Amino acid sequence: MNAITDFIGNPDLFPILRNWAFFNHAGVAPLPKIAAAAMQAYAAHAQTAGYIAATWYQEIEKLRQDSAALLNAHRDEIAFVKNTSEGISIVANGIDWQYGDRIVTTNVEYPANIYPWMEVARARGAKLILVEEEEGPDGTRHVPMENILMAASEPRTRLITLSHVEYASGQRHDLMRIGQFCAERKILFCVDAIQSLGILPLDVRAMHIDYLSADGHKWLLGPEGAGIFYCRRELIDRTRPLMVGWMNVVDAQNYGTYDYTLRPDAGRFECGSYNVPGLLALRASLQMLQSIGVPQISQRLKFLGDQLIAGLQSEGYRVISPRTAGQWSGIVSFVSPTLNHEQIVHDLRREHHIEIALREWRLRCSPHFYNTEQEIERLLKALPAHPV
């Protein structure tokens, strides 16, 4: 295992550090050097030798195994997708829905985890239930666990679908408890893990997760267009592919013989040629993260987040993200009681080379493990103070 201290603040490994204090890993992360090198090596080989003597597909198979290990899944349960939306759409379009089936989620999901279910409601007569976010006594925002479970206790609930971490508030849901609830009632459980995979522990077995989807361009530090989809082995035969092409079938490379028998593993959800450079870069970044260890990365993010929150509160900002033991994440969202949020984001970028995001009119900061305490202090110093 590599020491996490070898990576923190190292511009040779994370070139973004030379130019920016970058705190938007919940958006699109900058590529570490190891991922960019993997893409460059692919391009160099493809340019000079095409596919001859290439090992790309062996590397992609290793990525499948690495992804399975990250989730405590089997490699047969892993497929590669273009993005989170594609994985969620596989579930939405692959289930044999019945009129009146209930789908429970929240009213603060990223649209990737809303629109596919709206289409199920439109086309198949399902009922979409959106559990509302609430404000706690300390001013933080969260969706109460009890309200989710109460909504899902109604008859005809077929599926609960949640982001592990909500993109705007940073709330982390208790997947263990929700998954146990679903398993006891034979309710399907689908998770959008794009805001947690690679930095927070995820165990699809212990959490009773049936489906999971996550693109690699956020906390996994991969490029856009290369993501991971998990389908529990017992559900593979019962879930139809979203799209069908030459790769979904059992004998895909026997081009002249047509045998429309879908693969028995999650490869049935892969319809055609891969985004090879994207997956190679994703593997490089994932290997780096796994060499450090998710628990170590998680601990580091908690430390940086606590440092940031203490500074924000001392400067008069109000923190929106819940920070209780089971709800904190890599996202810290906060608001100013008097200042213009758009102007803050604009000035940080233009005048200080500091990147944060604005989501649902909240300022959102999402550092990764390689960011430094000094960068956090740089952000706090650059934020405009509130008048006393």
C-alpha positions in Angstrom: 0.0 0.0 0.0 1.3 3.4 -0.9 1.6 6.1 1.8 -1.0 8.8 1.2 1.5 11.5 2.2 3.4 10.7 -1.0 0.5 12.0 -3.1 -0.7 15.0 -1.1 0.3 18.3 -2.7 2.5 16.5 -5.3 2.3 18.4 -8.6 4.3 15.7 -10.4 1.4 13.3 -9.8 -1.4 16.0 -10.0 -0.3 18.7 -12.4 -3.5 20.7 -11.7 -1.7 21.8 -8.4 0.7 23.9 -10.4 -2.1 26.2 -11.6 -5.2 25.9 -9.5 -6.5 25.2 -6.0 -9.1 22.9 -7.5 -12.2 22.0 -5.3 -14.8 20.7 -7.7 -14.2 17.0 -7.8 -18.0 16.6 -7.4 -18.1 18.1 -10.9 -15.5 17.0 -13.4 -12.1 16.2 -11.8 -8.8 17.0 -13.4 -6.8 14.0 -14.6 -3.9 12.9 -12.5 -0.7 12.3 -14.5 -1.1 8.5 -14.4 -4.4 8.7 -16.1 -3.3 11.2 -18.8 -0.2 9.0 -19.4 -2.5 5.9 -20.0 -4.4 7.9 -22.7 -1.3 9.2 -24.3 0.2 5.6 -24.4 -3.0 4.4 -26.1 -2.8 7.2 -28.7 0.9 6.6 -29.4 0.3 2.9 -30.0 -2.8 3.4 -32.0 -1.0 6.0 -34.1 2.0 3.8 -34.9 0.7 0.2 -34.8 -3.1 0.3 -34.7 -4.4 -2.5 -32.7 -1.5 -4.9 -33.5 0.2 -6.3 -30.4 -2.0 -4.0 -28.2 -2.9 -5.2 -24.7 -5.9 -2.9 -24.3 -8.6 -5.6 -23.8 -6.5 -7.4 -21.3 -6.2 -4.2 -19.3 -9.9 -3.6 -19.6 -10.6 -7.1 -18.2 -8.3 -6.2 -15.2 -10.3 -3.0 -14.8 -13.4 -5.2 -14.5 -11.8 -7.2 -11.8 -10.5 -4.1 -10.0 -14.0 -2.5 -10.1 -15.6 -5.7 -8.7 -13.0 -5.7 -5.8 -13.9 -2.1 -5.1 -17.5 -3.0 -4.7 -17.1 -6.5 -3.1 -18.8 -7.8 -6.3 -17.9 -10.6 -8.8 -16.4 -9.6 -12.1 -19.4 -11.2 -13.9 -21.6 -8.5 -12.2 -19.7 -5.5 -13.7 -20.4 -3.8 -17.1 -18.8 -0.7 -18.5 -21.1 2.2 -19.5 -20.6 5.7 -20.9 -22.0 7.4 -17.9 -24.2 7.1 -14.8 -27.3 7.9 -16.8 -26.7 4.9 -19.1 -26.4 2.6 -16.1 -29.6 3.9 -14.4 -31.4 3.8 -17.8 -30.5 0.1 -18.1 -32.4 -0.5 -14.8 -35.3 1.7 -15.8 -35.8 0.1 -19.1 -34.8 -3.4 -18.2 -37.3 -4.2 -15.5 -40.7 -5.8 -16.3 -42.7 -3.0 -14.8 -46.4 -3.4 -14.0 -48.9 -0.6 -14.0 -49.1 1.0 -10.5 -45.6 0.0 -9.4 -44.1 2.6 -7.1 -40.6 4.0 -7.4 -39.3 5.9 -4.3 -36.5 8.5 -4.5 -35.9 12.1 -3.3 -36.7 15.5 -4.7 -33.0 16.5 -4.6 -31.5 13.9 -6.9 -29.2 14.8 -9.8 -31.4 14.6 -13.0 -29.6 11.4 -14.1 -31.5 9.7 -11.3 -34.9 11.3 -12.0 -35.6 11.5 -15.7 -35.3 7.7 -16.4 -37.9 7.1 -13.7 -40.1 9.8 -15.1 -40.0 8.0 -18.4 -41.0 4.8 -16.7 -44.0 6.6 -15.1 -45.0 8.0 -18.5 -44.6 4.9 -20.5 -45.4 2.1 -18.1 -47.8 3.7 -15.6 -45.5 3.5 -12.6 -45.8 6.1 -9.8 -42.8 8.1 -8.9 -42.6 9.3 -5.3 -40.2 12.1 -4.4 -39.4 12.4 -0.7 -38.6 16.0 0.2 -35.5 17.5 1.6 -35.9 19.2 5.0 -33.9 21.7 7.0 -32.6 20.6 10.4 -32.4 22.7 13.6 -28.8 23.5 12.8 -29.6 24.8 9.3 -28.2 21.8 7.4 -30.3 20.2 4.7 -31.1 16.5 4.5 -33.8 14.0 3.5 -34.8 12.1 6.6 -34.2 8.4 6.5 -37.5 7.7 8.2 -39.4 9.6 5.5 -37.8 7.5 2.8 -38.6 4.2 4.6 -42.2 5.4 5.3 -42.7 6.2 1.6 -41.3 2.8 0.6 -43.5 1.0 3.1 -46.6 1.6 1.0 -47.9 -1.4 -1.0 -46.7 -1.8 -4.6 -43.3 -0.2 -3.9 -41.1 -1.9 -6.5 -37.8 0.0 -6.2 -35.9 2.6 -4.1 -33.4 4.6 -6.1 -31.0 7.0 -4.4 -27.7 8.8 -4.8 -25.3 7.5 -2.2 -24.3 11.2 -1.7 -26.6 14.0 -2.8 -24.9 16.3 -5.2 -26.1 19.6 -3.8 -26.2 19.1 -0.1 -23.5 16.4 0.3 -25.8 14.3 2.4 -24.7 10.6 2.5 -27.5 8.1 2.8 -27.3 5.1 5.1 -27.2 2.4 2.4 -26.8 -0.4 4.9 -30.1 0.4 6.6 -32.0 1.1 3.4 -30.6 -2.0 1.7 -31.6 -4.2 4.6 -35.1 -2.7 4.5 -35.3 -3.5 0.8 -34.0 -7.0 1.2 -36.6 -7.8 3.9 -39.4 -6.6 1.7 -38.1 -7.8 -1.7 -37.9 -4.2 -2.9 -35.2 -3.5 -5.6 -32.5 -1.1 -4.6 -30.6 1.0 -7.2 -27.8 3.4 -6.2 -26.2 6.3 -8.1 -22.7 6.1 -6.6 -20.9 8.8 -8.7 -20.4 11.1 -5.7 -18.9 8.4 -3.5 -17.2 5.6 -5.4 -13.5 5.5 -4.8 -13.6 7.7 -1.6 -16.2 6.1 0.6 -16.6 2.4 1.5 -19.1 0.6 -0.7 -20.0 -3.0 -0.3 -22.9 -4.2 -2.5 -23.2 -7.4 -0.6 -23.4 -6.0 2.9 -25.6 -3.1 1.7 -28.0 -5.4 -0.3 -27.6 -3.2 -3.5 -29.2 -4.7 -6.6 -28.0 -2.1 -9.1 -25.3 0.5 -9.0 -24.0 3.0 -11.6 -21.2 5.5 -11.5 -19.2 7.5 -14.1 -15.5 7.8 -13.5 -15.0 11.5 -14.0 -15.5 12.7 -10.5 -13.9 11.1 -7.4 -12.5 8.2 -9.3 -10.3 10.8 -11.2 -11.0 9.3 -14.6 -12.1 10.9 -17.9 -15.6 11.5 -18.9 -17.3 8.8 -20.9 -16.1 5.8 -18.9 -18.2 4.4 -16.1 -19.1 1.3 -14.1 -22.4 -0.5 -13.8 -23.1 -3.3 -11.3 -26.0 -5.7 -11.5 -26.5 -8.4 -8.8 -25.9 -11.8 -10.4 -29.4 -13.1 -9.5 -31.0 -10.2 -11.5 -28.9 -10.4 -14.6 -31.3 -12.7 -16.5 -34.3 -10.7 -15.4 -32.9 -7.3 -16.6 -33.1 -6.6 -20.3 -30.3 -4.6 -22.0 -31.0 -1.0 -22.8 -29.4 -1.3 -26.2 -28.6 -4.4 -28.3 -25.6 -4.6 -30.6 -23.0 -7.1 -31.6 -21.4 -7.4 -28.2 -24.3 -8.4 -26.0 -24.4 -12.0 -27.1 -22.6 -15.1 -26.1 -20.5 -15.7 -29.3 -19.9 -12.1 -30.2 -16.8 -12.7 -32.3 -18.3 -15.3 -34.5 -19.5 -12.6 -36.8 -21.0 -14.8 -39.6 -23.2 -16.9 -37.3 -26.2 -15.1 -35.8 -27.0 -16.5 -32.3 -29.2 -14.0 -30.4 -28.4 -15.5 -27.0 -27.6 -12.8 -24.5 -24.5 -13.3 -22.4 -25.1 -14.8 -18.9 -23.0 -12.1 -17.2 -23.2 -8.3 -17.0 -21.5 -8.1 -20.4 -25.0 -8.5 -21.8 -25.4 -4.7 -21.1 -22.5 -3.8 -23.3 -23.8 -3.3 -26.8 -20.7 -2.4 -28.8 -17.0 -1.3 -28.8 -15.6 0.2 -25.7 -14.2 3.7 -25.0 -10.8 2.1 -24.8 -8.7 5.2 -23.9 -11.2 6.3 -21.4 -11.3 2.9 -19.7 -7.5 2.6 -19.7 -7.2 6.0 -18.0 -9.9 5.0 -15.5 -8.0 1.8 -14.6 -4.8 3.8 -14.0 -6.6 6.2 -11.6 -8.5 3.4 -9.9 -5.3 1.4 -9.3 -3.8 4.5 -7.7 -6.7 5.0 -5.4 -6.8 1.3 -4.4 -3.0 1.4 -3.8 -3.7 4.1 -1.1 -6.9 2.5 0.2 -10.4 3.9 0.4 -10.4 4.1 4.2 -7.3 6.3 4.2 -8.8 8.5 1.5 -12.1 8.8 3.4 -10.3 9.8 6.6 -8.3 12.4 4.7 -11.5 13.9 3.2 -13.1 14.1 6.6 -10.1 15.9 7.9 -10.1 18.5 5.1 -13.9 19.0 5.3 -13.7 19.6 9.1 -11.0 22.1 8.6 -13.0 23.9 5.9 -16.2 24.0 7.9 -14.5 25.4 11.0 -13.1 28.2 8.8 -16.3 28.9 7.0 -18.3 29.2 10.2 -15.7 31.6 11.7 -16.1 33.8 8.6 -19.9 33.9 9.0 -20.9 31.4 6.3 -23.7 28.9 7.0 -22.9 25.2 6.3 -25.7 23.3 4.5 -24.0 19.8 4.4 -24.9 17.5 7.3 -21.8 16.3 9.1 -23.0 13.7 11.5 -21.1 10.4 11.7 -23.1 8.7 9.0 -24.0 11.6 6.7 -20.8 13.5 5.9 -19.2 13.2 2.5 -16.5 14.8 0.3 -18.9 17.7 -0.4 -19.2 20.8 1.7 -22.0 23.1 0.6 -22.4 26.5 2.3 -24.2 29.8 1.8 -23.5 33.5 2.5 -26.3 35.4 4.3 -25.6 38.6 2.4 -23.1 38.1 -0.5 -23.8 37.2 -4.1 -22.8 33.6 -4.7 -22.2 33.9 -8.5 -19.9 36.8 -7.9 -18.0 34.8 -5.3 -17.4 31.9 -7.7 -16.4 34.3 -10.5 -13.9 36.2 -8.4 -12.4 33.1 -6.8 -11.7 31.8 -10.3 -10.5 35.0 -12.0 -8.5 36.6 -9.2 -7.3 33.6 -7.1 -7.2 30.6 -9.4 -9.5 28.8 -7.0 -12.3 26.6 -8.4 -15.5 25.8 -6.5 -19.0 25.3 -7.8 -22.5 26.7 -7.5 -25.3 24.1 -7.2 -28.9 25.0 -6.3 -27.7 28.4 -5.2 -25.3 26.9 -2.7 -21.6 27.3 -2.8 -20.1 23.8 -3.1 -16.5 22.8 -2.3 -15.3 19.3 -3.0 -11.6 18.8 -2.3 -9.9 15.4 -3.0 -7.4 13.7 -0.8 -4.4 15.2 -2.6 -5.4 18.8 -1.8 -3.5 20.4 1.0 -4.4 22.1 4.2 -2.6 25.2 2.8 -5.0 25.2 -0.1 -8.0 25.1 2.2 -6.6 28.1 4.1 -6.0 29.8 0.7 -9.7 29.4 -0.1 -10.8 30.7 3.3 -8.6 33.7 3.0 -9.9 34.5 -0.5 -13.6 34.2 0.4 -15.0 37.6 1.1 -15.7 38.2 4.8 -19.0 39.3 6.1 -19.5 42.7 7.7 -19.6 42.6 11.5 
